[in-house]
Amino acid sequence: MACIIDKFSDDESDLELSTSTLDALKSFYAERDARAEQFAKLQAEAEERHALNVKLSMDAFTEDWNESQFWYSDETATFLAKQLLADATPTTSIAVVSAPSVFVQLKNLLNSDAYKDKPKPKLTLLEHDNRFAVFADEFVFYDFAQPLKLPSHLKGAFDRVIVDPPFLSEDCQTKAALTVRWMLKSSQGKEEEKEEKGKMPKIIACTGERMETLVTEKLYKSYGLRTTTFEPKHARGLSNEFYCYANFEVKPEEGAGAETPEGKGWTLRELGWKEKEGAATAAAA
């Protein structure tokens, strides 16, 4: 492919792109076309599955580890989704920040027979990966580096939020928390309303163990987040120890298997629980 610029006068040499530039252009257009084709395929698959009441799968969205993408196992994603849906009403708004596998399970649950006659809350996925734009109006592009660069109608709009910041850094965690606080309904989370449990938002934050002090004693302190006894699992494993933090407890589900997340539920650990357990172990030794 050659590019001839014909506006030059006859006495000027025709300008042609170098071979390396042409190759780079070909590669760029090939990648662009491949992405467009993949998007169209994902969108068609999502629409078809929804129409046929077939479960969506994260298999359609390959993890990109360079983008710090590590999907939850279906069991973990479904369990977390159930907690966000518990006692929801048609006016409930749920935000999923950088946790697309939970969003997919929310969609699956709401499209299942078990939720056929239950209220359908509003869902919004905030995600950096544009592949998830297949979910149309429920998708909002999100870059944690610009935590408040979001549509204005999202401010103070949500009752429930789950967040899984992509990186284990104080900067990323702090900016993601800024997004969460900005999105929560303005009447919630104030110190004077802590005793009014019905007004407190449900918040789940899933991130690394080494973020525990930052999450529970600084970023979400006013919302009462604590380390839970639930241990999230990832589909392909994860070398870092991973915790689930929340500001509410989950009772074991009646009839669920004793070893399943539903059968165990979760409780909230006290601040400094590891030190206390360590001291108790040392005293018993």
Long-range contacts (C-beta under 8 A, 24 or more apart in sequence): 1-25, 1-26, 38-131, 39-130, 39-131, 39-133, 39-134, 42-131, 42-134, 43-134, 46-134, 46-135, 50-107, 50-111, 53-111, 55-108, 55-111, 55-112, 56-104, 56-107, 56-108, 57-104, 58-100, 58-101, 58-104, 58-235, 61-100, 61-129, 61-131, 61-132, 63-236, 64-129, 67-128, 67-129, 67-166, 68-166, 68-167, 69-129, 69-166, 70-234, 70-235, 70-236, 70-238, 71-100, 71-101, 71-234, 71-235, 71-236, 72-99, 72-101, 72-102, 72-232, 72-233, 72-234, 72-235, 73-233, 73-234, 73-235, 74-105, 74-235, 75-233, 75-260, 75-261, 76-232, 76-233, 76-234, 76-261, 77-101, 77-102, 77-104, 77-105, 78-105, 78-108, 78-109, 79-230, 79-261, 79-262, 80-105, 80-162, 80-204, 80-206, 80-232, 80-244, 81-105, 81-106, 81-108, 81-109, 82-109, 82-262, 83-202, 83-204, 83-246, 83-248, 83-250, 84-160, 84-162, 84-202, 84-204, 85-109, 85-110, 85-115, 85-118, 85-121, 88-118, 88-119, 88-121, 88-160, 89-119, 89-121, 90-119, 90-120, 90-121, 91-121, 92-119, 92-121, 92-122, 92-159, 92-160, 93-121, 93-122, 93-124, 93-157, 93-158, 93-159, 93-160, 94-121, 94-122, 94-123, 94-124, 94-158, 94-159, 94-160, 94-161, 94-162, 95-124, 95-126, 95-154, 95-157, 95-158, 95-160, 95-161, 95-162, 95-180, 95-183, 96-123, 96-124, 96-125, 96-126, 96-127, 96-161, 96-162, 97-126, 97-142, 97-161, 97-162, 97-163, 97-164, 97-176, 97-179, 97-180, 98-126, 98-127, 98-128, 98-142, 98-144, 98-163, 98-164, 98-165, 98-166, 98-176, 99-162, 99-163, 99-164, 99-206, 100-125, 100-127, 100-129, 100-132, 101-235, 102-162, 102-164, 103-127, 103-132, 103-135, 103-138, 107-135, 124-154, 124-158, 126-150, 126-179, 128-166, 142-179, 144-172, 144-175, 144-176, 144-179, 145-175, 147-175, 147-176, 147-178, 147-179, 147-182, 148-178, 148-179, 148-182, 150-179, 150-182, 150-183, 154-182, 154-183, 155-182, 155-183, 156-182, 156-183, 156-184, 156-185, 156-186, 157-183, 157-185, 158-183, 158-184, 158-185, 158-201, 159-184, 159-185, 159-188, 159-201, 159-202, 160-201, 160-202, 160-203, 161-201, 161-202, 161-203, 161-204, 162-203, 162-204, 162-205, 162-206, 163-203, 163-204, 163-205, 163-206, 164-205, 164-206, 164-207, 165-205, 165-207, 168-207, 168-208, 168-210, 168-211, 168-240, 170-214, 173-207, 173-211, 173-214, 173-215, 173-219, 174-214, 174-219, 177-205, 177-215, 177-219, 177-220, 180-205, 180-220, 189-222, 189-223, 190-222, 191-222, 194-224, 200-224, 200-247, 200-248, 201-247, 202-246, 202-247, 202-248, 203-246, 203-247, 204-244, 204-245, 204-246, 205-244, 205-245, 205-246, 206-232, 206-242, 206-243, 206-244, 206-245, 207-242, 207-243, 207-245, 208-240, 208-241, 208-242, 208-243, 209-240, 209-241, 209-242, 209-243, 210-240, 210-241, 211-243, 212-243, 212-245, 215-245, 216-245, 216-271, 217-271, 220-245, 220-247, 223-247, 226-268, 226-269, 226-270, 226-271, 227-268, 227-269, 227-273, 228-266, 228-267, 228-268, 228-269, 229-264, 229-266, 229-267, 229-269, 230-261, 230-264, 230-266
